[in-house]
Amino acid sequence: MKIPALPGFNPEAFEKYFKNTGWLLMARVGSLFIKMLVTTVALPSYLGSANFGTYSYPLVLLAFFTGISTMGTDGLITRQIIQHPEKENELLGSALRIRIITGLLVLPLIYITYFFIAQYAPEAPAATFKQIVLVSFICIIQAVQIIDSFFQAKVKGKMIMIVQVGGNILSAAIKLILILLKAPLDAFIWTLVIDVLILQIGYLALYRKLGHHISKWKYDATTAKELIKQGWPLAFSSLFITFYMKIDQLMIDAILGKSALGVYTVVVNFSESWYFIPVAISTSLFPAIMNARKGSPELYQKRLGNLYELMVFVSVSVALVVTFLAPFIFKYYKPEYAPGLHTLQVHIWAGVFTFLGTASAQYLIAEGLTKITLYRTAFGAIVNVVLNYFFIPKFGIIGAAYATLIAYFASTFFLLFIKRTRPNAILMIKSLFLLGLLSTIKERFLKINR
């Protein structure tokens, strides 16, 4: 069966990349369905808002450091393997060592941050130090996940699907068994680490099944230095991304307490569970966009424009559906989660700018403008922190949702302030009006009526 190509993409090439995207989407849809049933519905209902806030807190705090521990190698290794397939083992081996070392280095930073919050925040942290220490080892365990970048570079979305769906089914089964056994909170904290372990084992098993062996990976000092040179802006931009995506949760816990954090986390989990879509589409079409950049600047721009319009169409569709279905969704929660209803209806619209931001990040990588990624995310982080500082005490958790919406917009369109990236920002603005899609529909309508 032939898949209709997106305008601007070669039909044969598009079918190949679309199939890879399809596998990635299937993987994430499977994960989304499982998370909605277990993490976003069953678990919050079992634990209650206060305990769910405690369960969520370690990952929220850890999120500020996991990006640094990868040193920006995820997307970078994908690009490098595409450009230099003969250096595959050197790239993967060097990236693995970088991730292990940086993972070890961030552990004391996590603990210092925890004690700083405990000392100066109005409310005590939702989780204990012992729980934070346990979950912090994820920073080291996730080093093996660099294999995901290999699968993306080789356009093997099916492998990613198998690992993620299989891992999430097993993870969900474990949590459901714990709920049926009426397990204590600490048992669920352990599952945070187990979830990551399951994924790493899955990636290793499939990598070996394809005839590859991690023992063949080689560390190369020159390659490592180049990866660090190109990756550190991505690593710190990841930190700032976390600031403007997660700082609201830390501030809610510090100002309003762990019950409010539990409610807001349910909202964020549901709203951000859709963020797999731009990642899956962008990473799968990235090779096609890179190839166009080499051969035809005009085709390159056309593909970017069509990618942005696709992001807007999908994100707006999701936001509209969730906005109208939110009242029905919250019927399945305890009354203590009721404040999350209107918060979700606001927060879900931040996804429009997240979708565009994710797609434009691929453009920045393709152009070698990774430092601009750092600047834009730093700007978004500053906007979010300032707005949350004023909005949370005055409006509660819905204030955090409005701060997130504004900050995501500010970060995405920061490219307008830089001369070199301004044409791309204008391309994104045009995509908000879906002019290319409307033009295509008009042309086909006229063709049919001739």
FENVEN-V194857 format. One line per field, one symbol per residue. psi: psi as a letter, one per 30 degrees, with the letter a starting at -180 (. if undefined). burial: # if it has 24 or more other ideal C-beta (glycine too) atoms within 12 Angstrom, else .. A space follows every 10 residues. Layout:
psi->???
burial->???
This chain:
psi->kkkklkkfkk eeeeeeeeee eeeeeeeeee eeeeeeedef deeeeeelee eeeeefeeee effffeeeff hgfdfeeeee eeeiffgeee eeeeeeeeee eeeeefefee eeeeeeeeef kekkkellee eeeefffeee efefgffeee eeeghifeee eeeeeeeeee eeeeeeeeee fhllefeeee feeeeeeeee eeeeeeeeeg glkfffkkkj eeeeeeeeef feeeeeeeee eeeffffeee eeeeeflfee eeeeeeeeee efffffeeee eeeefeeeee eeeeejeeee eeeeeeeeee eeeeeeeeee eeeffeeeef fgllffgeff dfeefeefff fefeeeeeef eeeeeefghf eeeeeeeeee eeeeeeeeee eeeefaffee eeeeeeeeee eegffffkee feeeeeeeee fffheeeeee eeeeeeeeg.
burial->.....#.##. ..##.##### ########## ##.####### #######.## ########## ########## ########## ###...#### ########## ###..##.## ..##..#... #.#.###... ##.####### ########## ########## ########## ##.##..##. ....#.#### ########## .###.##... ...#..#..# ..##.###.# ########## ########## ########## ########## ########## ########## ###......# ########## ######.##. .##..#..## ..##..#.## #.######## ########## #######.## ########## #####.##.. ##..###### ########## ######.... #..##.#### ##.#.##... ..........
